[in-house]
Structure formats: C-alpha cells, structure tokens
Amino acid sequence: MTMTSKFNSAEAVIRNRPLGSTHTSHIDEDTAWKQLLDRDGRGEFFYAVTTTGVFCRPDCKSRTPLRTNVRFFATQEQARTAGYRACMRCKPEAPRQASPVARMCAYLEREIDRPVRLETLGRLVGMSPFSVQRIFKKAMGVSPAEYQRAMRAHGLRSQLREGGTDVTTAIYEAGYGSASRAYETQPLGMTPGRFLAGGRGEKIGFATGETTQTGVPGWVIVAATQRGICWLALADTCEAAEASLRDEFPAAEIVANPKLGDMVETVLKRMQGEKQAVDLPLDLRGTAFQLRVWKVLQEIPEGVTKTYGQLAAEMGMPKSTRAVARACATNRVSVLVPCHRVVGASGSLTGYRWGVERKRELLKKEGARLA
Ligand SMILES: [Zn+2]
C-alpha cells in the first residue's frame, strides 16, 4: 500500500462520519481555532467564513478570518450542506498529495533490501539528487541510505512478512495521525526516522536505583522523555544500567535527572508486589505490531502467565507466535510492560531481555505458578 492511498483511506474514515447526526461536537473549537491561527495542516477539520461563504482547510494561505465569522466542520460535505463553497486557493475537495519526502520514504520502504540511488529518488519526485539528499535529511534527520539501514536494523523487514503490517501503517498507528504528516512535521519533537536512528536530537533523562531490596539482584534504570518512560531496564550494576540506555538511544542527549527518582521508587514498589494506584506515563514507540503486543502485555494481570502462542491467538494472529516473541524480546520498558509474564509453551521461563533469573524472581513475587 502506498503512502498516498494510506493517507486517503485515513481521510475517508474521518469524512464518512454520519452527516445527519450533526456531530460537530467532536471538534474542539478552541484547539481548532488555535490550529487555524497556526495554519497547522494537522487539523482534522474544515473551516468556513460566514462573510465570504467559502470553506477552507486549516492550513489555507488565505487571510486569517475573524473568530466571530468562523464556523468549523468535521467534513467538507457538512460545509457544503451548510451552503459554503470550496476555496479556490486551498482546494479543500482535492485529495491531498503526499509530500515528496513521504513519497521517498514509501519507496525506500518498498525497496528495503536494495540500495536506492539518489538519482532514482530524484526522478520519483522531480528533483536533483542533491536536493533529494538535502530535503530528506532536513525532514528525517538521516540520509535516505541511513533511513533504509535503520528500518532494516529494527527488523521492520521481517515484520512486513510476518506481522502483516507495513511501516506506513506502523507509523500511522503509532499515533502520528497520518503517515505523510508524520514525515512532514515533528509532533513529538522527533521524526520517526530520527527515533529509529537512535533518538537523535532528543533529550532523555534518567535515574537509577538498586533493586536488591525487592529480591531481584542488581539495578534498575528509568529513562524518560517529556512524554513518559521510554526505557526501563534491569542490570547487574549501575554502570551497566546506564550503558544499556546509551546503547539503545545512541544519538540522544542523555542526562541524569534526579527528579525521576520518584519513578524509580514506584517501579521498586511494583517489583516488591505492591499494587500501585499510580500509573506511570509511558512513551512507547514502535511499529503497529510491537505496540499491539506491548498493549496486550499490559493487560496480563499480576500472578498470571501466558504463552507466546496464547498471546498471538488472542491478537487474532495464531500464526505469528514468533513475531510476538520477538516483540516481547524488544520491549523497552520492563516491569511496567510485563513481558516477564510470557513463558514458553511448556511453562518454561524461556528467555528474558534482562536475564531469566530476574524473570523468575519477578514472577515469584507476583505469586505466579512456575513450571
Ligand atoms: Zn482556502
């Protein structure tokens, strides 16, 4: 599926909301007005100007109307039904073209196993190889070749085969709203490409704590972006814990942040089997498939274990046991995304990213019955 068609189908979903129900209530008008003022293309609405009788996309280049003259619509059909005509400038009825960078990303993802020349990308979007390199790097933080390498390194190729997903879907479902917008803007302060390249340009704070008091020997590191915990690892020593963070996000700016000490305390309490009311914010980013697996993991109650096969079956993908196992193995947030509650078909502990002994201790604390 190409980037363009993905985007269009996403729009179609939004636009197919029932007309008769006059549900403009789901538009938060304050947010919409702010997006209109910013000419923010991410706005999922159309606005009409009562004085001109014209309706526009939020990122139209026309003069900003007075707030009192503006009406918001969820769909262009609603705007038309209300008697407004489409703006000649922003052409709200024309399907939106995917950006050149989005088109290049889609192409690179399709050709993931094969080096792609800048000339080829240039022909695709009608630009010189030099411009291709420049605009791609500016938008994605990495060169086209590095982008492909990052995609390969993160196993997205095998997910294309086994998980039944594609990178575009993955990014779309990861909460970027739509793939082309994910590529054009940086809603999280970082493009997907930058994230895949190891957190380039992102600031990640961390704090550590000793876990031995919980019965699990060693140390824990809790690392967080502004959005939430992005890395929670267990290790033998404080140094090893910190090194694991730097390995996972080699390009991020990593700084100790004592304010995260509270999060460490909460994690230690969880490890001691104390049920906490506090839900710590998580910043999980991965492919759609990984995110689905991690979500299912969070639904396994304490004291319960499941097999990889059970999880796969619950997700409606009974043939994807191996892919599920790999998604568990690539979990970045131990304990809180309890991949330790997944065991082998025979009830054996199988592997654990942070050591099988720690898995055993965590399960024992939770009162799980072990094979
Ligand atoms: Zn317009």
Residues whose N, C-alpha, C, O or C-beta is under 5 A from the ligand:
A	BS01	ZN	F55 C56 R57 C60 S62 C87 R89 C90
